């Protein structure tokens, strides 16, 4: 593996293969945050996201986190990214009404060539959101949390291209865990979802090699949201309202399929390929980082199953 030295006094992989190897090495290190230890896929996504935002790999691992299912960046790193951008003119922060029952945190984000974006976040705003007196940072550091909320809103509105849509960690921590959608009833083994009218027998195991196209006259109601499709299934495996939730469910299903040890490796490879083809339209809707992750994981699974046949 060859690593390229960057102008940020560090080095970074230059190809997808190098990035995968680099991520695997970092996942085995105690020097990375615990949330990333043993998770090379998450490290790969984090490093890619960081590179798009201008963060070196180790900076990305220290400042990008997934909180309650939402990719986010710490408020101080958010400020640093914006101030380092050539489109930033100035960012001003202060409090109004200090010493009163309703102080207000103010953030004014000025972008070159545009009107400043001013955001205010008051104690009343925090109370309406159910944040005031909430156990944790809101109790210990209320002014800091108000400042971070005003900062996050202002910087995201003024510099969406710089922050790539990420919210602040401080804001993400305040969102409750999103209720997971109730999936369609499914068997314990994902491969049992694969059916066809006339299955082909291989080594006494029924294997699907073709997927019969669905008829428009089947009467099946199209689900709202992002449907996770399975080969031969008349109903989705599960349906998700958020594309990131769908991506996580797809990876989980593909991983279970690849590890279904009682099925021949050849059969699992076939189903993995069909699974990817059926869901290709949705895969194209996820962001570029997630697509890289899907491709890398798919290649690794197929490669591992191919080797096991030998």
C-alpha positions as CSV (number, residue, x, y, z in Angstrom):
1,X,0.0,0.0,0.0
2,X,1.3,3.4,-0.9
3,X,0.2,6.5,1.0
4,X,0.5,10.0,-0.4
5,X,1.7,12.8,1.8
6,X,-0.7,15.7,1.9
7,X,-0.1,19.4,2.5
8,X,-1.6,19.0,5.9
9,X,1.5,17.3,7.3
10,X,0.0,13.8,7.1
11,X,-0.7,11.1,4.5
12,X,-3.8,9.6,2.9
13,X,-4.7,6.7,0.6
14,X,-5.1,7.6,-3.1
15,X,-7.1,4.6,-4.3
16,X,-10.1,2.7,-3.1
17,X,-8.0,-0.4,-2.4
18,X,-5.5,1.6,-0.4
19,X,-8.4,3.3,1.5
20,X,-9.8,-0.1,2.5
21,X,-6.4,-1.4,3.7
22,X,-5.8,1.9,5.5
23,X,-9.2,1.7,7.2
24,X,-8.6,-1.9,8.3
25,X,-5.2,-0.9,9.8
26,X,-6.7,2.0,11.7
27,X,-9.7,-0.1,13.0
28,X,-7.2,-2.3,14.9
29,X,-5.5,0.7,16.6
30,X,-6.3,2.0,20.1
31,X,-5.4,5.5,18.9
32,X,-8.7,6.0,17.1
33,X,-11.9,6.8,18.9
34,X,-13.7,3.8,20.4
35,X,-16.7,4.3,18.1
36,X,-14.4,3.4,15.1
37,X,-12.4,0.6,16.6
38,X,-13.0,-2.7,14.8
39,X,-15.2,-0.9,12.2
40,X,-13.1,-0.4,9.0
41,X,-16.3,0.4,7.0
42,X,-17.2,3.3,9.2
43,X,-13.6,4.5,9.1
44,X,-13.6,4.4,5.3
45,X,-16.8,6.5,5.1
46,X,-15.5,8.9,7.8
47,X,-12.2,9.4,6.0
48,X,-13.9,10.0,2.6
49,X,-16.3,12.4,4.2
50,X,-13.4,14.3,5.8
51,X,-11.5,14.5,2.5
52,X,-14.5,16.1,0.8
53,X,-14.7,18.6,3.6
54,X,-10.9,19.3,3.8
55,X,-10.1,17.3,6.9
56,X,-7.0,14.9,7.0
57,X,-7.9,11.3,7.9
58,X,-7.0,11.6,11.6
59,X,-8.8,14.9,11.8
60,X,-11.9,13.4,10.3
61,X,-11.8,10.5,12.8
62,X,-11.6,12.9,15.7
63,X,-14.2,15.3,14.6
64,X,-16.9,13.4,12.6
65,X,-19.3,11.1,14.5
66,X,-22.6,9.4,13.9
67,X,-25.1,10.3,16.6
68,X,-28.6,8.8,16.7
69,X,-28.1,7.7,13.1
70,X,-27.1,11.2,11.9
71,X,-23.5,11.9,10.5
72,X,-22.3,15.0,12.3
73,X,-19.2,17.2,13.0
74,X,-18.2,18.8,16.3
75,X,-19.1,22.5,16.6
76,X,-15.5,23.7,16.9
77,X,-14.5,21.7,13.8
78,X,-17.5,23.1,12.0
79,X,-16.2,26.6,12.8
80,X,-12.7,25.8,11.7
81,X,-13.8,24.4,8.4
82,X,-15.9,27.5,7.7
83,X,-13.2,30.0,8.7
84,X,-10.7,28.1,6.6
85,X,-12.9,28.4,3.5
86,X,-12.0,31.1,1.0
87,X,-15.8,32.0,0.7
88,X,-16.0,32.9,4.4
89,X,-15.8,36.6,5.2
90,X,-16.5,36.5,9.0
91,X,-18.3,34.7,11.8
92,X,-19.4,36.7,14.8
93,X,-20.9,35.2,18.0
94,X,-22.3,36.9,21.1
95,X,-25.1,36.9,23.7
96,X,-28.0,39.3,24.0
97,X,-29.8,39.9,27.3
98,X,-27.3,38.3,29.6
99,X,-28.5,38.5,33.2
100,X,-32.2,38.4,32.1
101,X,-34.5,35.3,32.3
102,X,-34.3,34.9,28.5
103,X,-30.7,35.4,27.2
104,X,-30.2,34.9,23.5
105,X,-27.3,33.3,21.7
106,X,-26.5,35.1,18.4
107,X,-24.4,33.9,15.4
108,X,-23.8,36.1,12.3
109,X,-22.2,34.2,9.4
110,X,-21.0,36.4,6.6
111,X,-20.2,34.9,3.2
112,X,-18.3,36.9,0.6
113,X,-20.7,38.5,-1.9
114,X,-23.9,37.6,0.1
115,X,-25.9,39.1,2.9
116,X,-25.0,37.9,6.4
117,X,-27.0,35.1,7.9
118,X,-28.1,35.9,11.4
119,X,-29.5,33.2,13.7
120,X,-30.7,33.6,17.3
121,X,-31.4,30.9,19.8
122,X,-32.9,31.8,23.2
123,X,-33.8,30.1,26.4
124,X,-37.4,30.2,25.3
125,X,-36.4,28.4,22.1
126,X,-34.6,25.7,24.2
127,X,-37.7,25.3,26.4
128,X,-39.9,24.8,23.4
129,X,-37.6,22.2,22.0
130,X,-37.6,20.4,25.4
131,X,-33.8,21.0,25.9
132,X,-33.7,23.5,28.8
133,X,-32.8,21.6,32.1
134,X,-32.3,18.4,30.1
135,X,-29.9,16.2,31.9
136,X,-26.3,16.4,30.6
137,X,-24.6,19.3,28.8
138,X,-27.8,21.4,28.8
139,X,-27.7,21.4,32.6
140,X,-23.9,21.7,33.0
141,X,-23.2,24.1,30.2
142,X,-26.4,25.8,29.0
143,X,-24.7,28.9,27.5
144,X,-22.3,26.7,25.5
145,X,-25.1,24.6,24.2
146,X,-27.2,27.6,23.1
147,X,-24.1,29.0,21.4
148,X,-23.6,25.7,19.5
149,X,-27.2,25.6,18.4
150,X,-27.1,29.1,17.0
151,X,-23.7,28.4,15.4
152,X,-24.9,25.2,13.8
153,X,-28.0,26.7,12.2
154,X,-26.1,29.8,11.0
155,X,-23.2,28.0,9.5
156,X,-25.3,25.4,7.8
157,X,-27.5,28.1,6.2
158,X,-24.6,30.2,5.1
159,X,-22.1,27.5,4.1
160,X,-23.9,24.3,3.1
161,X,-21.3,23.5,0.4
162,X,-18.5,23.7,2.9
163,X,-20.2,21.5,5.5
164,X,-21.6,19.0,3.0
165,X,-24.9,18.8,4.8
166,X,-23.5,17.7,8.2
167,X,-25.1,18.9,11.4
168,X,-23.2,19.6,14.6
169,X,-22.6,16.8,17.1
170,X,-24.1,19.0,19.8
171,X,-27.3,19.3,17.8
172,X,-27.4,15.6,16.8
173,X,-27.1,14.6,20.5
174,X,-30.4,16.4,21.2
175,X,-32.4,14.4,18.7
176,X,-34.1,11.2,20.0
177,X,-33.3,7.9,18.5
178,X,-35.5,7.6,15.4
179,X,-38.1,4.9,15.7
180,X,-37.1,2.1,13.4
181,X,-39.8,1.2,10.9
182,X,-41.5,-2.1,11.5
183,X,-40.2,-4.5,8.8
184,X,-42.4,-6.9,6.9
185,X,-42.4,-10.3,8.6
186,X,-39.3,-12.2,7.4
187,X,-37.6,-15.5,8.2
188,X,-34.5,-15.8,10.3
189,X,-32.4,-16.7,7.3
190,X,-32.5,-13.9,4.6
191,X,-31.9,-16.5,1.8
192,X,-35.3,-18.1,2.6
193,X,-36.9,-14.9,1.1
194,X,-35.6,-16.0,-2.3
195,X,-38.3,-17.9,-4.2
196,X,-39.3,-18.7,-7.8
197,X,-42.1,-20.8,-9.3
198,X,-39.7,-23.5,-10.6
199,X,-36.5,-23.5,-8.5
200,X,-33.3,-25.1,-9.9
201,X,-31.8,-27.8,-7.7
202,X,-28.0,-27.6,-7.2
203,X,-26.5,-30.1,-4.7
204,X,-29.9,-30.8,-3.2
205,X,-30.4,-27.1,-2.4
206,X,-32.9,-25.0,-4.3
207,X,-31.1,-22.0,-5.8
208,X,-32.6,-19.1,-7.6
209,X,-30.7,-18.1,-10.7
210,X,-33.3,-15.8,-12.3
211,X,-35.7,-13.4,-10.8
212,X,-39.2,-13.3,-12.3
213,X,-40.2,-9.7,-13.0
214,X,-43.2,-8.4,-11.1
215,X,-46.5,-7.9,-12.9
216,X,-48.2,-4.6,-12.8
217,X,-51.5,-6.5,-12.2
218,X,-50.4,-8.3,-9.0
219,X,-52.3,-5.9,-6.9
220,X,-49.3,-5.3,-4.6
221,X,-49.4,-1.8,-3.2
222,X,-46.2,0.1,-3.7
223,X,-44.8,1.2,-0.3
224,X,-44.0,4.8,0.5
225,X,-40.4,5.5,1.3
226,X,-37.3,3.5,0.4
227,X,-38.1,-0.2,-0.1
228,X,-35.4,-2.8,0.4
229,X,-36.1,-5.5,-2.2
230,X,-35.1,-9.1,-2.2
231,X,-34.9,-11.5,-5.2
232,X,-38.2,-13.2,-5.9
233,X,-40.0,-11.4,-3.0
234,X,-43.5,-10.2,-3.7
235,X,-43.2,-7.7,-0.8
236,X,-40.2,-5.6,0.3
237,X,-37.9,-7.0,3.0
238,X,-38.4,-3.7,4.8
239,X,-39.4,-0.1,4.1
240,X,-37.5,3.0,5.4
241,X,-38.4,6.7,5.5
242,X,-34.7,7.8,5.5
243,X,-32.2,6.9,2.9
244,X,-29.4,6.4,5.5
245,X,-31.7,3.9,7.4
246,X,-32.2,2.1,4.1
247,X,-28.5,2.0,3.5
248,X,-27.8,0.5,6.9
249,X,-30.5,-2.1,6.5
250,X,-29.2,-3.1,3.0
251,X,-25.7,-3.6,4.5
252,X,-27.1,-5.7,7.3
253,X,-29.1,-7.9,5.0
254,X,-26.1,-8.3,2.6
255,X,-23.9,-9.2,5.5
256,X,-26.3,-11.8,6.8
257,X,-26.7,-13.3,3.3
258,X,-22.9,-13.6,2.9
259,X,-22.5,-15.3,6.3
260,X,-25.4,-17.8,5.9
261,X,-23.0,-20.7,6.4
262,X,-25.4,-23.5,5.7
263,X,-25.9,-22.4,2.1
264,X,-23.2,-23.0,-0.5
265,X,-20.9,-20.1,-1.3
266,X,-21.9,-20.2,-4.9
267,X,-25.6,-19.7,-3.9
268,X,-24.7,-16.8,-1.6
269,X,-22.7,-15.1,-4.3
270,X,-25.7,-15.4,-6.7
271,X,-28.1,-13.9,-4.2
272,X,-25.7,-11.1,-3.3
273,X,-25.5,-10.1,-7.0
274,X,-29.3,-10.3,-7.4
275,X,-29.7,-8.2,-4.2
276,X,-27.5,-5.5,-5.6
277,X,-29.1,-5.5,-9.0
278,X,-32.6,-5.2,-7.6
279,X,-31.7,-2.3,-5.4
280,X,-29.4,-0.5,-7.8
281,X,-31.9,2.4,-8.3
282,X,-31.9,3.1,-4.6
283,X,-28.2,2.7,-4.3
284,X,-27.7,5.5,-6.8
285,X,-29.8,7.8,-4.6
286,X,-27.5,7.6,-1.6
287,X,-24.6,10.0,-1.3
288,X,-21.2,9.3,-2.9
289,X,-19.6,8.2,0.4
290,X,-22.3,5.6,1.0
291,X,-22.0,4.3,-2.6
292,X,-18.2,3.8,-2.0
293,X,-19.0,1.9,1.1
294,X,-21.5,-0.3,-0.6
295,X,-19.2,-1.1,-3.5
296,X,-16.2,-1.8,-1.2
297,X,-18.3,-4.2,1.0
298,X,-19.8,-5.9,-2.0
299,X,-16.4,-6.5,-3.5
300,X,-15.0,-7.9,-0.2
301,X,-18.0,-10.3,0.2
302,X,-17.9,-11.6,-3.3
303,X,-14.1,-12.0,-3.1
304,X,-14.3,-13.9,0.3
305,X,-17.0,-16.2,-1.0
306,X,-15.1,-16.9,-4.2
307,X,-12.0,-17.8,-2.2
308,X,-14.0,-20.2,0.0
309,X,-15.1,-22.2,-3.1
310,X,-11.5,-22.9,-3.9
